[in-house]
Amino acid sequence: MTTVQLTSALQREMSYIVTDETMMERALKSLRKIRRERKAEKEMAAEPQEDSEEQVMQSIREAFRELKLIKEGKEVGRPIEELLNEL
């Protein structure tokens, strides 16, 4: 549906309950709730996502496992110059 069609449908539905104050209050409350939820969704999308403590700890564990394998000669490490060039 286009915006014009949606607006028309909304107005048509509102016209059915315009004489019932209780229904109008419920409709208003519902619309405000939808607006708040949308605002919260936008704010959540704008915030940078932080790793949880468990995710950080898991990354550290994995780094130490890799370091151990490199020290044991089971894996080959990358030269520091290669890592710095990526930055």
Helices and strands as residue ranges (DSSP letters): H 3-17, H 21-46, H 53-71, H 80-86
